[in-house]
Amino acid sequence: MIKLASSTLGCPDWSFDEVMARYREYGIEGVEIRGIDGEMEALKMERFFPENVEKTVAAMKAHGLCFVGFGTSVCLHANENREELVKYISD
């Protein structure tokens, strides 16, 4: 059976709790993160800071959800900040 997944790109202002509750209500099982709590930059989303990841994953599992992707704002063809962006890929 194919599972339904969706991106938060269509609801970037929703809180993470709202995403989990509504996706569960709508029968969505997979979540691609691309904006949470009005924040589009992945490195600024507190739910995904190292110290919060376990709690975030546990909350997803409790709602019967799984991550299918994590979208970022990375732009590798931008030469003006290339070195800054590449360091995140190689870590």
All heavy atoms as an XYZ file, in Angstrom:
716
protein
N       0.828     -1.173      0.000
C       0.000      0.000      0.000
C       0.883      1.250      0.000
O       1.828      1.355      0.768
C      -0.901     -0.018      1.231
C      -1.784      1.183      1.331
S      -2.644      1.151      2.917
C      -4.249      1.582      2.393
N       0.569      2.191     -0.847
C       1.323      3.435     -0.935
C       0.884      4.360      0.189
O      -0.305      4.546      0.440
C       1.099      4.123     -2.293
C       1.639      3.230     -3.412
C       1.752      5.489     -2.323
C       1.352      3.751     -4.797
N       1.861      4.953      0.856
C       1.575      5.897      1.927
C       1.575      7.315      1.366
O       2.336      7.641      0.469
C       2.613      5.775      3.033
C       2.559      4.439      3.740
C       3.577      4.366      4.843
C       3.494      3.021      5.541
N       4.433      2.931      6.639
N       0.728      8.144      1.921
C       0.623      9.535      1.512
C       1.637     10.375      2.283
O       1.764     10.243      3.506
C      -0.797     10.043      1.780
C      -1.135     11.452      1.335
C      -0.982     11.609     -0.172
C      -2.561     11.796      1.762
N       2.358     11.229      1.560
C       3.328     12.135      2.177
C       3.091     13.543      1.650
O       2.521     13.726      0.573
C       4.754     11.689      1.864
N       3.530     14.528      2.416
C       3.363     15.917      2.011
C       4.493     16.755      2.583
O       5.123     16.391      3.573
C       2.014     16.447      2.515
O       1.792     17.757      2.052
N       4.714     17.888      1.945
C       5.732     18.832      2.382
C       5.101     19.945      3.198
O       3.953     20.338      2.962
C       6.420     19.444      1.159
O       7.307     20.468      1.557
N       5.844     20.468      4.140
C       5.368     21.614      4.911
C       5.546     22.916      4.143
O       5.213     23.981      4.663
C       6.091     21.716      6.272
O       7.485     21.899      6.040
C       5.842     20.486      7.126
N       6.039     22.843      2.914
C       6.204     24.048      2.103
C       4.873     24.779      1.918
O       4.826     25.993      1.844
C       6.804     23.698      0.738
C       7.123     24.869     -0.181
C       8.108     25.837      0.479
C       7.694     24.377     -1.498
N       3.778     24.028      1.917
C       2.462     24.636      1.754
C       1.885     25.221      3.031
O       0.853     25.890      3.003
N       2.550     24.978      4.150
C       2.053     25.484      5.442
C       3.229     25.875      6.348
O       3.296     25.441      7.500
C       1.180     24.435      6.118
S       1.968     22.805      6.284
N       4.152     26.695      5.864
C       5.360     26.995      6.634
C       5.121     27.762      7.929
O       5.987     27.773      8.799
C       6.204     27.818      5.665
C       5.199     28.478      4.778
C       4.122     27.435      4.611
N       3.957     28.372      8.071
C       3.668     29.117      9.295
C       3.043     28.262     10.390
O       2.890     28.714     11.520
C       2.765     30.317      8.993
C       3.486     31.366      8.169
O       4.720     31.516      8.324
O       2.826     32.034      7.360
N       2.675     27.017     10.062
C       2.123     26.128     11.078
C       3.208     25.766     12.079
O       4.379     25.619     11.723
C       1.598     24.848     10.457
C       0.326     24.976      9.688
C      -0.372     26.118      9.417
C      -0.377     23.909      9.063
N      -1.475     25.814      8.664
C      -1.509     24.467      8.432
C      -0.171     22.543      8.972
C      -2.433     23.702      7.729
C      -1.079     21.782      8.265
C      -2.206     22.353      7.660
N       2.811     25.572     13.312
C       3.749     25.060     14.307
C       3.989     23.581     14.011
O       3.194     22.940     13.312
C       3.169     25.211     15.714
O       2.081     24.311     15.892
N       5.043     23.051     14.560
C       5.341     21.640     14.353
C       4.223     20.772     14.928
O       3.817     19.770     14.328
C       6.692     21.284     14.979
C       7.195     19.940     14.577
C       7.651     19.708     13.294
C       7.201     18.898     15.467
C       8.116     18.453     12.913
C       7.665     17.644     15.106
C       8.122     17.438     13.818
N       3.696     21.177     16.080
C       2.590     20.424     16.685
C       1.359     20.443     15.787
O       0.657     19.439     15.660
C       2.256     20.984     18.066
C       3.361     20.733     19.079
O       4.096     19.732     18.932
O       3.496     21.537     20.021
N       1.086     21.580     15.160
C      -0.051     21.671     14.246
C       0.159     20.794     13.016
O      -0.769     20.125     12.556
C      -0.273     23.123     13.823
C      -1.522     23.334     13.008
C      -1.834     24.798     12.744
O      -1.002     25.672     13.051
O      -2.928     25.050     12.217
N       1.363     20.779     12.494
C       1.674     19.908     11.355
C       1.383     18.458     11.726
O       0.695     17.744     10.992
C       3.153     20.061     10.906
C       3.561     18.945      9.960
C       3.385     21.420     10.260
N       1.897     18.023     12.870
C       1.701     16.621     13.265
C       0.218     16.296     13.444
O      -0.256     15.258     12.964
C       2.485     16.315     14.540
C       3.984     16.316     14.343
S       4.906     15.755     15.802
C       4.513     17.026     16.988
N      -0.513     17.174     14.110
C      -1.935     16.913     14.359
C      -2.748     16.902     13.071
O      -3.553     15.999     12.830
C      -2.492     17.961     15.321
N      -2.523     17.882     12.216
C      -3.309     17.969     10.976
C      -2.935     16.866      9.984
O      -3.804     16.299      9.334
C      -3.140     19.339     10.333
C      -3.872     20.414     11.103
C      -4.056     21.611     10.252
N      -4.725     22.664     10.994
C      -5.154     23.762     10.434
N      -4.995     23.963      9.143
N      -5.751     24.691     11.154
N      -1.650     16.584      9.860
C      -1.255     15.526      8.937
C      -1.864     14.200      9.369
O      -2.336     13.424      8.551
C       0.267     15.432      8.836
C       0.900     16.421      7.876
C       0.345     17.679      7.654
C       2.059     16.110      7.209
C       0.937     18.578      6.790
C       2.651     17.004      6.334
C       2.088     18.235      6.129
O       2.666     19.131      5.266
N      -1.854     13.942     10.654
C      -2.470     12.708     11.157
C      -3.963     12.704     10.832
O      -4.511     11.708     10.374
C      -2.234     12.589     12.653
C      -2.785     11.315     13.236
C      -2.437     11.214     14.692
N      -2.891      9.939     15.227
C      -2.622      9.520     16.442
N      -1.907     10.249     17.247
N      -3.059      8.360     16.854
N      -4.613     13.846     11.074
C      -6.048     13.973     10.790
C      -6.346     13.738      9.312
O      -7.352     13.120      8.960
C      -6.507     15.381     11.188
C      -7.940     15.712     10.853
C      -8.298     17.160     11.130
O      -7.534     17.866     11.823
O      -9.353     17.599     10.646
N      -5.470     14.217      8.427
C      -5.678     14.100      6.987
C      -5.241     12.750      6.419
O      -5.396     12.491      5.231
C      -4.925     15.197      6.243
C      -5.296     16.613      6.639
C      -4.382     17.633      6.485
C      -6.543     16.948      7.156
C      -4.702     18.945      6.831
C      -6.862     18.246      7.509
C      -5.936     19.244      7.347
O      -6.242     20.537      7.696
N      -4.657     11.901      7.261
C      -4.218     10.591      6.788
C      -2.848     10.609      6.132
O      -2.467      9.657      5.464
N      -2.107     11.685      6.334
C      -0.747     11.798      5.785
C       0.205     11.110      6.756
O       0.140     11.334      7.961
C      -0.367     13.279      5.584
C      -1.294     13.910      4.548
C       1.098     13.410      5.179
C      -1.168     15.426      4.449
N       1.081     10.267      6.231
C       1.998      9.524      7.095
C       3.451      9.974      6.976
O       4.249      9.740      7.873
C       1.912      8.030      6.784
C       0.536      7.454      7.052
C       0.439      6.009      6.663
O       0.917      5.161      7.438
O      -0.090      5.735      5.570
N       3.799     10.604      5.861
C       5.170     11.040      5.645
C       5.260     12.549      5.550
O       4.408     13.193      4.943
N       6.303     13.108      6.155
C       6.463     14.559      6.198
C       7.827     14.960      5.640
O       8.852     14.454      6.080
C       6.350     15.083      7.652
C       6.469     16.596      7.685
C       5.057     14.625      8.293
N       7.793     15.867      4.666
C       9.025     16.502      4.198
C       9.040     17.882      4.834
O       8.130     18.675      4.653
C       9.045     16.639      2.669
C      10.380     17.136      2.151
C      10.361     18.540      1.555
O       9.293     19.143      1.414
O      11.454     19.041      1.236
N      10.054     18.138      5.644
C      10.158     19.424      6.345
C      10.753     20.463      5.403
O      11.830     20.273      4.840
C      11.049     19.292      7.603
C      10.488     18.234      8.555
C      11.218     20.641      8.280
C       9.138     18.538      9.137
N      10.038     21.566      5.230
C      10.535     22.653      4.382
C      10.108     24.010      4.922
O      10.116     24.997      4.236
C      10.039     22.450      2.939
C      10.549     23.472      1.961
C      12.087     23.453      1.917
N      12.595     24.539      1.124
C      13.014     25.709      1.597
N      12.976     25.951      2.897
N      13.463     26.640      0.805
N       9.714     24.067      6.157
C       9.309     25.298      6.802
C       8.457     24.950      8.006
O       7.511     24.181      7.892
N       8.844     25.457      9.166
C       8.125     25.191     10.409
C       8.131     26.482     11.228
O       9.155     27.164     11.320
C       8.809     24.069     11.233
C       8.677     22.721     10.521
C       8.264     23.972     12.639
C       7.289     22.140     10.506
N       7.008     26.785     11.847
C       6.908     27.957     12.721
C       7.337     29.248     12.017
O       7.908     30.137     12.638
C       7.738     27.768     13.998
C       7.253     26.608     14.851
O       6.028     26.474     15.007
O       8.101     25.850     15.362
N       7.093     29.335     10.715
C       7.462     30.525      9.956
C       8.934     30.602      9.596
O       9.378     31.569      8.992
N       9.704     29.586      9.932
C      11.144     29.572      9.658
C      11.436     28.670      8.460
O      11.081     27.500      8.472
C      11.921     29.073     10.888
C      13.413     29.062     10.697
C      13.968     30.420     10.327
O      13.848     31.355     11.146
O      14.514     30.554      9.203
N      12.080     29.225      7.449
C      12.399     28.463      6.255
C      13.846     27.958      6.242
O      14.189     27.081      5.468
C      12.147     29.304      5.001
C      10.686     29.691      4.824
S       9.561     28.288      4.687
C      10.041     27.640      3.097
N      14.701     28.514      7.086
C      16.110     28.095      7.119
C      16.274     26.921      8.075
O      16.042     27.048      9.278
C      16.998     29.261      7.543
C      17.084     30.346      6.488
C      18.111     31.396      6.828
O      19.232     31.013      7.247
O      17.796     32.581      6.676
N      16.685     25.795      7.526
C      16.793     24.555      8.296
C      17.669     24.699      9.540
O      17.338     24.155     10.596
C      17.343     23.446      7.401
N      18.740     25.433      9.445
C      19.664     25.554     10.572
C      19.112     26.406     11.707
O      19.707     26.470     12.776
C      21.003     26.130     10.099
C      21.776     25.233      9.140
C      23.030     25.947      8.638
C      22.149     23.923      9.805
N      17.978     27.052     11.497
C      17.358     27.887     12.535
C      16.125     27.240     13.160
O      15.493     27.831     14.031
C      16.974     29.247     11.954
C      18.175     30.075     11.533
C      17.730     31.411     10.995
C      18.922     32.247     10.542
N      18.479     33.523      9.953
N      15.768     26.049     12.727
C      14.587     25.360     13.257
C      14.964     24.626     14.538
O      15.595     23.577     14.501
C      14.039     24.379     12.219
C      13.505     25.033     10.991
S      12.939     23.778      9.816
C      12.691     24.797      8.375
N      14.554     25.170     15.679
C      14.948     24.635     16.979
C      14.569     23.169     17.169
O      15.268     22.433     17.861
C      14.364     25.485     18.098
C      14.983     26.865     18.153
C      14.483     27.682     19.326
O      14.029     27.093     20.332
O      14.549     28.913     19.230
N      13.479     22.738     16.575
C      13.054     21.336     16.696
C      14.123     20.369     16.195
O      14.139     19.207     16.573
C      11.784     21.081     15.882
C      10.546     21.617     16.488
C      10.046     20.632     17.514
N       8.743     21.039     18.004
C       7.941     20.233     18.632
N       8.272     18.991     18.824
N       6.790     20.661     19.086
N      15.015     20.868     15.334
C      16.009     19.999     14.723
C      17.430     20.293     15.197
O      18.386     19.777     14.641
C      15.892     20.069     13.198
C      14.530     19.641     12.742
C      13.555     20.570     12.441
C      14.198     18.303     12.697
C      12.282     20.187     12.071
C      12.923     17.896     12.338
C      11.961     18.835     12.021
N      17.553     21.100     16.260
C      18.858     21.283     16.891
C      19.245     19.930     17.491
O      18.366     19.157     17.909
C      18.805     22.333     17.990
C      18.665     23.759     17.518
C      18.589     24.787     18.437
C      18.611     24.095     16.171
C      18.461     26.102     18.027
C      18.480     25.410     15.754
C      18.412     26.418     16.686
N      20.537     19.620     17.541
C      20.972     18.306     18.050
C      20.349     17.921     19.392
O      19.976     16.762     19.588
C      22.488     18.450     18.158
C      22.828     19.469     17.116
C      21.675     20.444     17.112
N      20.221     18.867     20.291
C      19.688     18.555     21.617
C      18.170     18.287     21.600
O      17.616     17.802     22.592
C      19.999     19.674     22.627
C      19.371     21.017     22.298
C      20.208     21.924     21.406
O      21.131     21.437     20.721
O      19.925     23.133     21.387
N      17.489     18.574     20.489
C      16.039     18.389     20.406
C      15.598     17.269     19.468
O      14.414     16.944     19.414
C      15.380     19.692     19.940
C      15.633     20.827     20.900
O      15.757     20.626     22.094
N      15.718     22.031     20.374
N      16.517     16.690     18.731
C      16.163     15.722     17.699
C      15.443     14.495     18.260
O      14.424     14.067     17.713
C      17.406     15.302     16.875
C      17.098     14.123     15.979
C      17.895     16.471     16.053
N      15.929     13.934     19.352
C      15.284     12.727     19.907
C      13.832     12.998     20.277
O      12.947     12.190     19.984
C      16.056     12.222     21.130
C      17.315     11.471     20.762
C      17.975     10.841     21.978
O      17.258     10.270     22.831
O      19.208     10.936     22.064
N      13.574     14.129     20.908
C      12.215     14.487     21.299
C      11.339     14.710     20.059
O      10.178     14.306     20.026
C      12.247     15.752     22.156
C      10.910     16.165     22.687
C      11.027     17.401     23.581
C       9.660     17.860     24.046
N       9.738     19.068     24.865
N      11.901     15.315     19.033
C      11.167     15.570     17.792
C      10.797     14.252     17.109
O       9.656     14.070     16.678
C      11.997     16.457     16.847
O      12.237     17.710     17.510
C      11.297     16.708     15.536
N      11.739     13.346     17.013
C      11.489     12.046     16.388
C      10.450     11.262     17.194
O       9.542     10.649     16.623
C      12.799     11.243     16.227
C      12.517      9.805     15.799
C      13.709     11.932     15.222
N      10.542     11.313     18.510
C       9.573     10.615     19.360
C       8.162     11.179     19.148
O       7.186     10.416     19.090
C       9.975     10.724     20.829
N       8.047     12.484     19.018
C       6.738     13.117     18.783
C       6.167     12.674     17.437
O       4.970     12.384     17.320
C       6.873     14.636     18.837
N       7.023     12.602     16.425
C       6.570     12.143     15.107
C       6.044     10.712     15.194
O       4.970     10.406     14.682
C       7.716     12.218     14.097
C       8.090     13.621     13.674
S       6.968     14.272     12.427
C       7.471     13.320     10.996
N       6.799      9.846     15.839
C       6.385      8.450     15.974
C       5.070      8.341     16.743
O       4.209      7.537     16.396
C       7.482      7.628     16.656
C       8.679      7.379     15.772
C       9.734      6.551     16.480
C      10.929      6.333     15.583
N      11.991      5.559     16.253
N       4.907      9.149     17.773
C       3.677      9.124     18.572
C       2.461      9.522     17.739
O       1.344      9.088     18.023
C       3.814     10.054     19.778
N       2.680     10.307     16.700
C       1.597     10.718     15.806
C       1.471      9.790     14.594
O       0.675     10.048     13.694
C       1.813     12.156     15.323
C       1.420     13.189     16.333
N       2.237     13.561     17.379
C       0.289     13.905     16.454
C       1.618     14.476     18.095
N       0.433     14.705     17.564
N       2.279      8.739     14.552
C       2.222      7.801     13.435
C       2.811      8.361     12.156
O       2.448      7.948     11.057
N       3.747      9.305     12.305
C       4.363      9.967     11.151
C       5.824      9.586     11.025
O       6.464      9.185     11.996
C       4.256     11.486     11.306
C       2.859     12.072     11.445
C       2.939     13.537     11.840
C       2.083     11.913     10.154
N       6.348      9.747      9.813
C       7.777      9.552      9.592
C       8.293     10.662      8.674
O       7.528     11.278      7.946
C       8.062      8.183      8.992
S       7.405      7.967      7.328
N       9.569     10.908      8.744
C      10.199     11.893      7.867
C      10.511     11.241      6.534
O      11.013     10.123      6.487
C      11.506     12.415      8.481
C      11.308     13.241      9.713
C      11.615     12.743     10.959
C      10.802     14.529      9.624
C      11.431     13.500     12.103
C      10.608     15.305     10.760
C      10.929     14.784     11.995
N      10.200     11.922      5.453
C      10.550     11.415      4.123
C      11.571     12.316      3.441
O      12.115     11.961      2.407
C       9.311     11.253      3.219
C       8.372     10.213      3.797
C       8.590     12.567      3.006
N      11.829     13.465      4.036
C      12.808     14.380      3.471
C      12.938     15.614      4.324
O      12.116     15.898      5.189
N      14.028     16.330      4.082
C      14.276     17.566      4.807
C      14.794     18.573      3.790
O      15.939     18.517      3.372
C      15.316     17.333      5.908
C      15.328     18.411      6.951
C      14.583     18.260      8.104
C      16.063     19.561      6.775
C      14.584     19.254      9.076
C      16.066     20.556      7.722
C      15.324     20.396      8.884
N      13.910     19.466      3.360
C      14.287     20.480      2.382
C      15.073     21.602      3.029
O      14.866     21.926      4.192
N      15.977     22.171      2.287
C      16.788     23.276      2.820
C      16.784     24.431      1.832
O      16.271     24.327      0.728
C      18.246     22.837      3.040
O      18.854     22.610      1.770
C      18.343     21.597      3.890
N      17.390     25.507      2.252
C      17.517     26.682      1.398
C      18.890     26.736      0.733
O      19.292     27.762      0.229
C      17.306     27.950      2.230
O      16.027     27.959      2.789
N      19.596     25.628      0.761
C      20.951     25.604      0.218
C      20.937     25.894     -1.277
O      20.076     25.432     -2.009
C      21.604     24.248      0.547
C      21.967     23.442     -0.642
C      22.808     24.416      1.396
N      21.850     26.710     -1.697
C      21.962     27.111     -3.095
C      23.431     26.955     -3.486
O      24.230     27.842     -3.251
C      21.491     28.556     -3.256
S      21.596     29.151     -4.945
N      23.786     25.808     -4.031
C      25.196     25.491     -4.273
C      25.798     26.232     -5.462
O      27.002     26.229     -5.639
C      25.371     23.980     -4.451
C      25.001     23.166     -3.220
C      25.116     21.685     -3.521
C      25.862     23.538     -2.027
N      24.984     26.865     -6.269
C      25.543     27.582     -7.407
C      25.830     29.039     -7.074
O      26.303     29.795     -7.922
C      24.595     27.497     -8.617
C      23.263     28.133     -8.378
N      23.042     29.468     -8.506
C      22.090     27.579     -7.989
C      21.775     29.735     -8.221
N      21.178     28.608     -7.909
N      25.600     29.463     -5.840
C      25.853     30.853     -5.426
C      27.312     30.980     -4.997
O      27.683     30.579     -3.906
C      24.915     31.243     -4.295
N      28.131     31.509     -5.848
C      29.567     31.610     -5.571
C      29.902     32.514     -4.395
O      30.901     32.290     -3.718
C      30.324     32.077     -6.812
C      30.388     30.995     -7.864
O      30.430     29.817     -7.527
N      30.379     31.380     -9.120
N      29.082     33.521     -4.124
C      29.420     34.466     -3.065
C      29.428     33.839     -1.668
O      30.110     34.321     -0.779
C      28.498     35.698     -3.081
C      27.033     35.396     -2.855
C      26.277     35.053     -4.129
O      26.893     34.953     -5.206
O      25.056     34.874     -4.038
N      28.697     32.750     -1.446
C      28.730     32.092     -0.139
C      28.980     30.586     -0.262
O      28.620     29.819      0.604
C      27.450     32.375      0.642
C      26.206     31.854     -0.047
O      26.244     31.491     -1.209
N      25.107     31.824      0.670
N      29.629     30.188     -1.323
C      29.882     28.775     -1.602
C      30.628     28.078     -0.471
O      30.241     26.999     -0.031
C      30.656     28.635     -2.909
C      30.889     27.203     -3.323
C      31.579     27.156     -4.701
N      31.752     25.817     -5.147
C      32.789     25.042     -4.824
N      33.736     25.503     -4.046
N      32.872     23.814     -5.284
N      31.707     28.670      0.024
C      32.507     28.027      1.079
C      31.687     27.802      2.348
O      31.803     26.766      2.987
C      33.751     28.864      1.393
C      34.756     28.906      0.268
C      35.245     27.519     -0.132
O      35.511     26.677      0.761
O      35.349     27.263     -1.346
N      30.840     28.751      2.688
C      29.999     28.607      3.881
C      29.024     27.460      3.721
O      28.792     26.675      4.633
C      29.231     29.909      4.122
C      28.320     29.856      5.325
C      27.503     31.116      5.498
O      27.787     32.114      4.829
O      26.563     31.067      6.307
N      28.440     27.316      2.535
C      27.466     26.262      2.283
C      28.104     24.885      2.212
O      27.573     23.915      2.730
C      26.701     26.551      0.987
C      25.845     27.817      0.996
C      25.314     28.086     -0.403
C      24.713     27.679      1.991
N      29.258     24.792      1.587
C      29.929     23.506      1.407
C      30.342     22.890      2.750
O      30.316     21.686      2.915
C      31.123     23.650      0.441
C      31.977     22.391      0.418
C      30.646     23.983     -0.951
N      30.670     23.708      3.729
C      31.100     23.153      5.022
C      30.005     22.315      5.664
O      30.273     21.359      6.359
C      31.571     24.257      5.960
C      30.496     25.107      6.556
C      31.080     26.149      7.491
C      29.968     27.023      8.041
N      30.488     28.070      8.891
N      28.718     22.630      5.422
C      27.625     21.861      5.995
C      27.478     20.516      5.313
O      27.035     19.544      5.914
C      26.312     22.628      5.932
C      26.321     23.853      6.807
C      26.355     25.120      6.272
C      26.346     23.712      8.199
C      26.384     26.238      7.085
C      26.382     24.824      9.012
C      26.400     26.076      8.463
O      26.439     27.172      9.255
N      27.824     20.436      4.058
C      27.717     19.189      3.313
C      28.804     18.216      3.740
O      28.581     17.016      3.836
C      27.801     19.456      1.792
C      26.585     20.275      1.358
C      27.868     18.156      1.008
C      26.695     20.794     -0.045
N      29.996     18.734      4.033
C      31.126     17.863      4.325
C      31.212     17.468      5.803
O      31.988     16.611      6.157
C      32.429     18.537      3.903
O      32.599     19.757      4.609
N      30.399     18.070      6.672
C      30.450     17.725      8.109
C      29.866     16.362      8.376
O      29.066     15.828      7.740
C      29.679     18.765      8.928
C      30.492     20.056      9.076
O      31.674     20.059      8.752
O      29.888     21.048      9.528
